[in-house]
Each structure stands twice: as C-alpha cells, then as structure tokens.
Amino acid sequence: MRIGELAERTGVSTRLLRYYEEQGLLAASRDANGYRCYDGEAVVRVRQIRRLLAAGLNTEVIGSALQCARGEEARLDLCPELAQVLHRELTAMDDRIGTLQRRRRALAGYLTEEGGRPPARYAGRRGTGACPDGGVPPGVPGSTR
C-alpha cells in the first residue's frame, strides 16, 4: 500500500510516517516510480509505535521495543535487556513527575496564604499576569521594590 493509504488506515499523517521511517521504526520499499510501498504489517507496526509513544517512550527506546512487540496492543515479550531499559525509563519518568510536583507546590505557594486562599491583594486578578499596581512583584529581578 502507498503512504496515503497507510495514513488513512492508521490516522497518522504522511509526514509522521516519513519520520517513523527516518527513525528506523517503519520500513518501506519503493515502487518503480519511486513511491513508498508498505506491506500489510505496516498498519500493525504504526499502531504499535503509537501505543509505545503514548506510554512515554522516545523513538530510540521504541526501536528496541518493537523487536519484542506483538499485536496492535504492542504487548511486549520482555527480554532482560528490554526490561532493564523500561525500568530505567520508568524511573526517569517518576523523577520528572516528582520534579513537577515540587514545582507545582512551590508555584501554588505563591498564590495561597495560610487559609489556602489567594492573598486579598490578588483577589479577582487570576490569570491576568498583572500585579496590583501594574509593576513587577517585589523580589523579582528587575523590581525596584
């Protein structure tokens, strides 16, 4: 099948399909006229790629994981090497989540006072990005206060 048909059957743009091919995740042969030609398994392969991307894996890790992927759900037959890679990815993801949670708490701390309410001077100003006097908040670089 040609790239347009593969895009239609998978809901993935032709641009993204070309990217998957550049990354070595998807293989295509060429017709006599130079058009890409994909076999019937390409639909399953694209769905596997999409599921693994949705799990937060990058294309480098997906390249390794695809060798062990089975079916459209991308079930993985884990060999010890792939299990080790996935554990590393999971640990890195947990670290990023922890960092985001700490940043969120710090940011939320700027918006709350002891009672858990926004400080009175900012009441009704959510989302404006402005300070009460229109200037820069005290303690921020560039502030004269």
Backbone as CSV, one residue per row, in Angstrom:
resi,resn,N_x,N_y,N_z,CA_x,CA_y,CA_z,C_x,C_y,C_z
1,MET,0.846,-1.173,0.000,0.000,0.000,0.000,0.888,1.231,0.000
2,ARG,0.382,2.316,-0.534,1.128,3.567,-0.580,0.950,4.330,0.727
3,ILE,1.756,5.358,0.893,1.789,6.104,2.143,0.446,6.757,2.472
4,GLY,-0.261,7.240,1.463,-1.565,7.865,1.683,-2.576,6.887,2.260
5,GLU,-2.565,5.665,1.745,-3.481,4.642,2.254,-3.113,4.250,3.682
6,LEU,-1.812,4.125,3.948,-1.374,3.801,5.309,-1.787,4.912,6.276
7,ALA,-1.629,6.140,5.856,-2.037,7.274,6.690,-3.533,7.217,6.972
8,GLU,-4.311,6.934,5.958,-5.768,6.855,6.121,-6.171,5.708,7.044
9,ARG,-5.544,4.563,6.894,-5.906,3.386,7.700,-5.474,3.507,9.159
10,THR,-4.444,4.309,9.423,-3.928,4.426,10.792,-4.271,5.752,11.462
11,GLY,-4.700,6.729,10.681,-4.992,8.050,11.251,-3.731,8.835,11.574
12,VAL,-2.612,8.457,10.985,-1.327,9.122,11.211,-0.950,9.860,9.933
13,SER,-0.469,11.078,10.061,-0.142,11.882,8.889,1.006,11.263,8.091
14,THR,1.050,11.570,6.804,2.139,11.071,5.966,3.478,11.627,6.443
15,ARG,3.473,12.838,6.938,4.708,13.432,7.455,5.254,12.609,8.625
16,LEU,4.362,12.211,9.523,4.777,11.408,10.674,5.232,10.016,10.238
17,LEU,4.578,9.456,9.243,5.000,8.150,8.733,6.411,8.231,8.152
18,ARG,6.712,9.316,7.454,8.067,9.502,6.928,9.072,9.628,8.073
19,TYR,8.668,10.323,9.124,9.541,10.465,10.290,9.821,9.098,10.921
20,TYR,8.787,8.284,11.076,8.982,6.935,11.627,9.972,6.149,10.763
21,GLU,9.860,6.321,9.457,10.782,5.636,8.555,12.212,6.161,8.744
22,GLU,12.369,7.478,8.865,13.696,8.067,9.096,14.319,7.545,10.386
23,GLN,13.479,7.312,11.398,13.951,6.834,12.691,14.197,5.329,12.710
24,GLY,13.900,4.657,11.605,14.117,3.220,11.516,13.017,2.395,12.174
25,LEU,11.877,3.003,12.436,10.775,2.307,13.096,9.834,1.641,12.099
26,LEU,9.858,2.107,10.878,8.927,1.650,9.855,9.719,1.476,8.562
27,ALA,9.465,0.381,7.848,10.194,0.122,6.607,9.260,0.207,5.414
28,ALA,9.794,0.756,4.339,9.040,0.833,3.092,9.969,0.460,1.941
29,SER,9.394,-0.193,0.972,10.141,-0.423,-0.273,9.723,0.688,-1.238
30,ARG,10.308,0.703,-2.383,9.965,1.713,-3.392,9.447,1.039,-4.652
31,ASP,8.382,1.605,-5.189,7.865,1.150,-6.485,8.820,1.614,-7.581
32,ALA,8.577,1.159,-8.796,9.401,1.563,-9.938,9.384,3.076,-10.123
33,ASN,8.255,3.697,-9.755,8.140,5.147,-9.911,8.680,5.917,-8.692
34,GLY,9.222,5.200,-7.712,9.828,5.856,-6.552,8.900,6.054,-5.372
35,TYR,7.625,5.705,-5.514,6.693,5.862,-4.409,6.967,4.834,-3.317
36,ARG,6.752,5.246,-2.081,6.884,4.312,-0.958,5.782,3.262,-1.057
37,CYS,6.156,2.042,-0.693,5.193,0.950,-0.701,5.357,0.174,0.604
38,TYR,4.273,0.041,1.345,4.289,-0.637,2.651,3.548,-1.964,2.549
39,ASP,4.011,-2.936,3.319,3.312,-4.220,3.342,2.137,-4.144,4.319
40,GLY,1.357,-5.208,4.369,0.163,-5.240,5.218,0.461,-5.124,6.705
41,GLU,1.659,-5.515,7.125,2.032,-5.441,8.546,2.301,-4.002,8.998
42,ALA,2.438,-3.080,8.063,2.755,-1.698,8.418,1.655,-1.071,9.281
43,VAL,0.408,-1.451,9.045,-0.695,-0.907,9.849,-0.505,-1.295,11.314
44,VAL,-0.207,-2.545,11.556,0.026,-3.017,12.924,1.247,-2.325,13.511
45,ARG,2.306,-2.203,12.718,3.538,-1.576,13.200,3.286,-0.120,13.614
46,VAL,2.546,0.633,12.815,2.246,2.034,13.151,1.417,2.094,14.431
47,ARG,0.471,1.210,14.597,-0.337,1.195,15.826,0.518,0.843,17.038
48,GLN,1.483,-0.060,16.853,2.407,-0.377,17.942,3.237,0.863,18.310
49,ILE,3.755,1.538,17.321,4.552,2.746,17.553,3.727,3.765,18.325
50,ARG,2.497,3.973,17.914,1.624,4.964,18.560,1.369,4.598,20.024
51,ARG,1.151,3.327,20.302,0.911,2.888,21.688,2.157,3.083,22.546
52,LEU,3.307,2.770,21.997,4.546,2.930,22.755,4.877,4.411,22.967
53,LEU,4.587,5.244,21.985,4.748,6.691,22.167,3.810,7.203,23.255
54,ALA,2.580,6.710,23.248,1.603,7.123,24.259,2.035,6.714,25.664
55,ALA,2.863,5.671,25.763,3.380,5.228,27.061,4.542,6.108,27.523
56,GLY,4.955,7.051,26.666,6.013,7.978,27.057,7.402,7.586,26.608
57,LEU,7.504,6.584,25.751,8.821,6.161,25.281,9.263,7.025,24.101
58,ASN,10.561,7.261,23.992,11.075,8.003,22.844,11.346,7.026,21.700
59,THR,11.629,7.569,20.527,11.765,6.714,19.352,12.972,5.787,19.446
60,GLU,14.012,6.200,20.155,15.180,5.319,20.313,14.806,4.065,21.099
61,VAL,14.087,4.248,22.207,13.655,3.105,23.014,12.636,2.277,22.239
62,ILE,11.765,2.948,21.530,10.756,2.231,20.743,11.421,1.340,19.704
63,GLY,12.515,1.801,19.107,13.240,0.989,18.139,13.645,-0.355,18.724
64,SER,14.065,-0.342,19.987,14.426,-1.597,20.662,13.192,-2.401,21.029
65,ALA,12.172,-1.717,21.504,10.967,-2.392,21.990,10.180,-3.053,20.861
66,LEU,10.217,-2.472,19.667,9.436,-3.029,18.567,9.850,-4.452,18.208
67,GLN,11.090,-4.793,18.468,11.550,-6.153,18.181,10.805,-7.180,19.034
68,CYS,10.277,-6.706,20.166,9.585,-7.597,21.112,8.074,-7.377,21.132
69,ALA,7.576,-6.462,20.304,6.149,-6.111,20.320,5.331,-7.130,19.537
70,ARG,4.176,-7.462,20.098,3.271,-8.416,19.463,1.868,-7.815,19.419
71,GLY,1.233,-7.872,18.256,-0.147,-7.416,18.108,-0.287,-5.903,18.141
72,GLU,-1.478,-5.427,17.808,-1.742,-3.992,17.760,-1.599,-3.321,19.119
73,GLU,-1.816,-4.078,20.181,-1.699,-3.521,21.528,-0.246,-3.377,21.949
74,ALA,0.662,-3.821,21.109,2.105,-3.751,21.372,2.460,-4.462,22.677
75,ARG,1.893,-5.638,22.880,2.316,-6.443,24.034,3.780,-6.777,23.850
76,LEU,4.540,-6.678,24.921,5.979,-6.877,24.812,6.404,-8.204,25.422
77,ASP,7.154,-8.981,24.650,7.818,-10.170,25.171,9.137,-9.672,25.745
78,LEU,9.169,-9.512,27.063,10.316,-8.864,27.687,11.524,-9.785,27.798
79,CYS,12.598,-9.372,27.160,13.878,-9.999,27.395,14.538,-9.189,28.519
80,PRO,15.536,-9.713,29.178,16.153,-8.979,30.298,16.668,-7.589,29.912
81,GLU,17.210,-7.448,28.707,17.750,-6.154,28.279,16.640,-5.118,28.131
82,LEU,15.539,-5.510,27.498,14.423,-4.579,27.318,13.788,-4.246,28.664
83,ALA,13.662,-5.219,29.537,13.100,-4.963,30.874,13.952,-3.925,31.601
84,GLN,15.259,-4.026,31.474,16.162,-3.071,32.112,15.955,-1.665,31.536
85,VAL,15.820,-1.560,30.231,15.583,-0.262,29.583,14.264,0.330,30.063
86,LEU,13.213,-0.485,30.114,11.900,0.014,30.543,11.924,0.429,32.015
87,HIS,12.653,-0.281,32.847,12.792,0.124,34.254,13.495,1.471,34.353
88,ARG,14.529,1.678,33.538,15.221,2.975,33.529,14.284,4.095,33.092
89,GLU,13.493,3.834,32.058,12.536,4.834,31.564,11.499,5.165,32.635
90,LEU,11.008,4.142,33.321,10.015,4.339,34.376,10.601,5.150,35.531
91,THR,11.832,4.865,35.915,12.492,5.621,36.980,12.672,7.073,36.575
92,ALA,13.091,7.301,35.338,13.265,8.671,34.844,11.928,9.409,34.825
93,MET,10.856,8.708,34.443,9.533,9.322,34.423,9.090,9.677,35.848
94,ASP,9.327,8.776,36.797,8.997,9.054,38.201,9.764,10.276,38.699
95,ASP,11.021,10.403,38.308,11.819,11.565,38.697,11.232,12.853,38.125
96,ARG,10.823,12.819,36.854,10.218,14.012,36.235,8.905,14.370,36.918
97,ILE,8.103,13.364,37.267,6.838,13.614,37.965,7.113,14.249,39.320
98,GLY,8.091,13.741,40.059,8.449,14.309,41.357,8.885,15.757,41.235
99,THR,9.687,16.052,40.218,10.134,17.427,39.991,8.950,18.324,39.681
100,LEU,8.044,17.874,38.833,6.853,18.665,38.504,5.977,18.896,39.730
101,GLN,5.829,17.887,40.580,5.021,18.053,41.793,5.654,19.088,42.724
102,ARG,6.976,19.046,42.884,7.658,20.044,43.727,7.494,21.440,43.149
103,ARG,7.639,21.575,41.849,7.470,22.883,41.202,6.043,23.387,41.347
104,ARG,5.089,22.469,41.220,3.686,22.872,41.365,3.406,23.382,42.770
105,ARG,3.908,22.658,43.785,3.709,23.107,45.172,4.345,24.477,45.396
106,ALA,5.532,24.676,44.865,6.208,25.968,45.026,5.412,27.072,44.354
107,LEU,4.930,26.822,43.153,4.151,27.819,42.434,2.832,28.105,43.141
108,ALA,2.157,27.058,43.591,0.887,27.237,44.308,1.113,28.016,45.597
109,GLY,2.295,27.848,46.200,2.615,28.582,47.419,2.612,30.084,47.208
110,TYR,2.923,30.532,46.015,2.886,31.966,45.728,1.462,32.492,45.666
111,LEU,0.503,31.603,45.457,-0.886,32.034,45.290,-1.736,31.849,46.531
112,THR,-1.203,31.258,47.563,-2.004,30.996,48.750,-1.375,31.604,49.986
113,GLU,-2.230,31.906,50.959,-1.730,32.299,52.268,-2.201,31.242,53.242
114,GLU,-2.045,31.428,54.507,-2.305,30.370,55.490,-3.658,29.699,55.340
115,GLY,-4.700,30.417,55.028,-6.033,29.831,54.925,-6.278,29.097,53.622
116,GLY,-5.265,29.050,52.764,-5.439,28.357,51.491,-6.160,29.196,50.458
117,ARG,-6.316,30.507,50.737,-6.985,31.408,49.800,-5.938,32.301,49.138
118,PRO,-6.241,32.819,47.952,-5.307,33.763,47.345,-5.196,35.000,48.228
119,PRO,-4.025,35.626,48.303,-3.895,36.856,49.071,-4.904,37.886,48.573
120,ALA,-5.463,38.669,49.489,-6.518,39.634,49.164,-6.084,40.591,48.065
121,ARG,-4.824,40.985,48.065,-4.386,41.959,47.066,-4.457,41.417,45.644
122,TYR,-4.572,40.065,45.492,-4.666,39.468,44.165,-6.054,38.910,43.868
123,ALA,-7.004,39.089,44.772,-8.352,38.541,44.577,-8.938,39.091,43.286
124,GLY,-9.500,38.214,42.504,-10.162,38.627,41.270,-9.201,38.894,40.122
125,ARG,-7.916,38.705,40.322,-6.946,39.024,39.282,-6.330,37.768,38.667
126,ARG,-6.885,36.607,38.959,-6.314,35.352,38.457,-6.189,35.369,36.943
127,GLY,-5.039,34.905,36.496,-4.835,34.745,35.068,-4.501,36.018,34.320
128,THR,-4.471,37.175,35.003,-4.180,38.409,34.281,-2.703,38.590,34.065
129,GLY,-1.886,38.003,34.947,-0.461,38.161,34.831,0.019,39.510,35.309
130,ALA,-0.886,40.312,35.875,-0.532,41.659,36.308,-0.443,41.736,37.819
131,CYS,0.398,42.614,38.293,0.487,42.894,39.719,-0.520,43.990,40.037
132,PRO,-0.907,44.132,41.319,-1.924,45.115,41.674,-1.616,46.521,41.172
133,ASP,-0.344,46.919,41.205,-0.012,48.272,40.752,0.507,48.283,39.315
134,GLY,0.421,47.131,38.636,0.850,47.042,37.248,2.341,46.881,37.081
135,GLY,3.082,46.810,38.192,4.533,46.698,38.111,5.014,45.274,38.260
136,VAL,6.281,45.164,38.596,6.914,43.871,38.806,6.814,43.530,40.281
137,PRO,6.463,42.292,40.641,6.338,41.931,42.052,7.662,42.127,42.797
138,PRO,7.584,42.452,44.089,8.804,42.598,44.870,9.605,41.303,44.864
139,GLY,10.929,41.432,44.831,11.805,40.271,44.896,12.062,39.614,43.552
140,VAL,11.415,40.089,42.496,11.632,39.539,41.167,12.699,40.384,40.485
141,PRO,13.653,39.756,39.788,14.679,40.547,39.093,14.046,41.638,38.254
142,GLY,14.576,42.834,38.363,14.027,43.967,37.639,13.087,44.795,38.488
143,SER,12.755,44.310,39.691,11.867,45.024,40.592,12.647,46.118,41.293
144,THR,12.010,47.238,41.501,12.642,48.342,42.250,12.163,48.353,43.670
145,ARG,11.328,47.362,44.055,10.793,47.318,45.418,11.468,46.264,46.218
